[in-house]
Amino acid sequence: MTTNLNNSRRGLRHAAVTFITLTALSGAIAVTAGLRHDGAWAAVELAACGVSALALYRVSKLLDADADRAVLTGLASGPAPVGELAGDLGLRVAVVRLSLTRLLNSGQVLQDEHGGFRLLDR
């Protein structure tokens, strides 16, 4: 089975939307159950809310790691500005900016004097 970057990101985005929905829904049901003094049902829904929130966090971290890998791969061919890099990778500019911020903070990339980004020479 072959997967490409867009398919894996699309699946992760769908999972994120699903977990957002589950978190909101289980939280709303927990509040309603609490207002109706049904403690057992509220506890079950709060547990479901917590589990879906943790799953959402994990999916978010996977999306971040996926974007970071894509940006590092894109920069392996040479320095590039944000817009060009986003276009080459098929990612949104905001996703690439966030990824570059993480990579700058971790010391994996450098920003040159012309506003482009490149991999750190090791």
Phi, psi and chi 1 to 4 in degrees:
 res  aa     phi    psi   chi1   chi2   chi3   chi4
   1 MET       -  129.8  178.2  174.8  153.0      -
   2 THR  -109.0  139.6   60.3      -      -      -
   3 THR  -128.6  149.9   60.0      -      -      -
   4 ASN  -115.8  175.9   63.3   24.8      -      -
   5 LEU   -57.2  -46.0  174.2   68.2      -      -
   6 ASN   -66.5  -37.8  -69.9  -29.2      -      -
   7 ASN   -65.1  -43.8  -76.0  -21.1      -      -
   8 SER   -68.5  -40.1   65.5      -      -      -
   9 ARG   -66.4  -38.4  -71.7 -168.2   64.4   77.1
  10 ARG   -63.2  -44.5 -176.1  175.6  -62.9  121.7
  11 GLY   -63.2  -40.9      -      -      -      -
  12 LEU   -66.7  -38.0  -72.7  172.5      -      -
  13 ARG   -65.5  -39.7  -74.8 -166.6  -50.3  -97.6
  14 HIS   -64.0  -40.3  -75.7  -72.8      -      -
  15 ALA   -63.5  -40.6      -      -      -      -
  16 ALA   -62.3  -43.9      -      -      -      -
  17 VAL   -62.6  -40.9  169.0      -      -      -
  18 THR   -62.4  -45.5  -59.6      -      -      -
  19 PHE   -70.1  -31.9  -73.5  124.8      -      -
  20 ILE   -62.4  -45.1  -71.9  168.8      -      -
  21 THR   -62.8  -46.4  -56.4      -      -      -
  22 LEU   -62.7  -40.2  -73.1  172.5      -      -
  23 THR   -63.6  -47.7  -57.4      -      -      -
  24 ALA   -64.8  -44.2      -      -      -      -
  25 LEU   -65.7  -46.8 -175.7   62.0      -      -
  26 SER   -67.7  -33.4   59.2      -      -      -
  27 GLY   -65.4  -42.8      -      -      -      -
  28 ALA   -65.2  -40.9      -      -      -      -
  29 ILE   -65.8  -38.7  -67.5  171.3      -      -
  30 ALA   -62.9  -42.5      -      -      -      -
  31 VAL   -64.4  -44.8  168.5      -      -      -
  32 THR   -61.1  -44.6  -57.2      -      -      -
  33 ALA   -63.3  -37.6      -      -      -      -
  34 GLY   -64.9  -40.6      -      -      -      -
  35 LEU   -66.6  -27.5  -68.7  173.5      -      -
  36 ARG   -90.3    7.3  -69.0 -176.3  178.7  177.0
  37 HIS    61.0   36.4  -56.3  -69.8      -      -
  38 ASP  -107.1   81.4 -172.2   -1.4      -      -
  39 GLY   -62.3  -38.3      -      -      -      -
  40 ALA   -64.8  -45.8      -      -      -      -
  41 TRP   -66.5  -38.7 -170.0 -113.1      -      -
  42 ALA   -62.2  -40.5      -      -      -      -
  43 ALA   -64.8  -42.3      -      -      -      -
  44 VAL   -62.2  -44.7  167.8      -      -      -
  45 GLU   -69.8  -34.4  -70.9  -59.2  -38.0      -
  46 LEU   -65.7  -38.0  -79.1  175.2      -      -
  47 ALA   -64.3  -43.6      -      -      -      -
  48 ALA   -62.6  -39.2      -      -      -      -
  49 CYS   -62.5  -44.0 -175.3      -      -      -
  50 GLY   -64.4  -43.0      -      -      -      -
  51 VAL   -64.1  -44.1  168.3      -      -      -
  52 SER   -68.8  -32.6   60.8      -      -      -
  53 ALA   -66.9  -40.1      -      -      -      -
  54 LEU   -66.2  -39.0  -71.8  173.3      -      -
  55 ALA   -64.6  -39.9      -      -      -      -
  56 LEU   -62.6  -41.2  178.2   60.0      -      -
  57 TYR   -60.3  -44.1  172.6   76.9      -      -
  58 ARG   -64.6  -42.7 -178.4   64.9 -178.9  135.8
  59 VAL   -62.5  -39.9  167.8      -      -      -
  60 SER   -61.4  -43.4  171.6      -      -      -
  61 LYS   -65.0  -37.0  -64.1  -56.8  -88.0 -177.2
  62 LEU   -65.6  -40.7  -71.7  171.1      -      -
  63 LEU   -62.7  -41.9  -82.3  167.3      -      -
  64 ASP   -62.6  -45.3  -71.0  -12.4      -      -
  65 ALA   -64.2  -39.4      -      -      -      -
  66 ASP   -62.9  -43.9 -174.2   56.5      -      -
  67 ALA   -65.3  -41.3      -      -      -      -
  68 ASP   -61.6  -43.5  -68.7   -8.3      -      -
  69 ARG   -62.0  -42.7  -85.2 -169.0  -56.5  -84.6
  70 ALA   -63.6  -43.2      -      -      -      -
  71 VAL   -65.5  -43.2  167.7      -      -      -
  72 LEU   -62.1  -39.8  -72.5  171.6      -      -
  73 THR   -64.8  -41.5  -58.8      -      -      -
  74 GLY   -65.1  -36.9      -      -      -      -
  75 LEU   -78.5  -13.0  -70.8  175.4      -      -
  76 ALA   -64.6  -25.5      -      -      -      -
  77 SER   -84.1   -7.5   62.3      -      -      -
  78 GLY   139.7  168.5      -      -      -      -
  79 PRO   -61.2  149.4  -15.2   25.1      -      -
  80 ALA  -156.6  147.2      -      -      -      -
  81 PRO   -76.1  166.5   22.8  -28.1      -      -
  82 VAL   -57.6  -49.5  175.6      -      -      -
  83 GLY   -61.3  -43.1      -      -      -      -
  84 GLU   -66.2  -42.3  179.5 -177.7  -43.2      -
  85 LEU   -62.8  -44.2 -168.8   57.3      -      -
  86 ALA   -62.0  -43.1      -      -      -      -
  87 GLY   -63.8  -42.5      -      -      -      -
  88 ASP   -65.2  -36.2  -69.4  -14.3      -      -
  89 LEU   -88.6  -13.7  -63.5  173.8      -      -
  90 GLY    73.9   27.2      -      -      -      -
  91 LEU  -109.7  160.3  -63.7  173.2      -      -
  92 ARG   -69.9  148.6  -65.0 -178.8 -171.5  129.5
  93 VAL   -59.3  -40.3  172.9      -      -      -
  94 ALA   -62.5  -37.9      -      -      -      -
  95 VAL   -64.7  -42.8  170.5      -      -      -
  96 VAL   -67.0  -40.3  172.8      -      -      -
  97 ARG   -61.4  -45.4  -77.2 -174.8 -157.3  -85.9
  98 LEU   -63.0  -41.7  -73.6  170.3      -      -
  99 SER   -62.8  -44.9 -179.6      -      -      -
 100 LEU   -63.4  -35.8  -74.5  168.2      -      -
 101 THR   -62.6  -45.7  -60.5      -      -      -
 102 ARG   -62.3  -43.1  -77.9 -169.6  -61.2  -86.9
 103 LEU   -69.9  -34.5  -65.3  170.1      -      -
 104 LEU   -63.9  -45.3  -82.6  167.6      -      -
 105 ASN   -65.6  -30.2  -69.8  -23.8      -      -
 106 SER   -87.4   -4.7   68.7      -      -      -
 107 GLY    79.8   20.7      -      -      -      -
 108 GLN   -91.4  -22.4  -64.6 -179.6   41.2      -
 109 VAL  -132.8  161.6  -61.6      -      -      -
 110 LEU  -127.8  150.6  -66.9  173.4      -      -
 111 GLN  -101.0  128.9 -172.7  170.9   12.5      -
 112 ASP   -86.3  177.8   62.6   21.2      -      -
 113 GLU   -69.9  -14.3   61.3  -83.6   -2.0      -
 114 HIS   -97.4    5.6  -55.6  -68.3      -      -
 115 GLY    89.4   -0.4      -      -      -      -
 116 GLY   -85.5  167.9      -      -      -      -
 117 PHE  -121.1  147.3  -67.3   87.5      -      -
 118 ARG  -145.2  161.1   64.1  179.3  175.9   83.9
 119 LEU   -69.4  147.6  -67.8  175.4      -      -
 120 LEU   -70.9  128.3 -179.3   64.7      -      -
 121 ASP   -73.7  128.0  -63.6  -30.7      -      -
 122 ARG  -113.4      -  -65.9 -170.4 -173.7 -124.5
